[in-house]
Amino acid sequence: MRENGIVVGSVRTWRCITTKADQLNAVATNELDRDFTATRVNEKWVTDVTFVPTEEG
């Protein structure tokens, strides 16, 4: 393509949309308040979900 002078007009980059504004859904309370120390097994579980693909997007 470069030898024939053909160039791409635009490049679309894929972008993950992770936030939908919804006033009806409240933010969950911060139960741990950044205190991740546990005194027994399975006392505190945490996770971070960044992106979960669904049919709805």
Buried (B, 14 or more C-beta within 10 A) or exposed (E): EEEEEEEEEEEEEEEEEEEEEEEEEEEEEEEEEEEEEEEEEEEEEEEEEEEEEEEEE
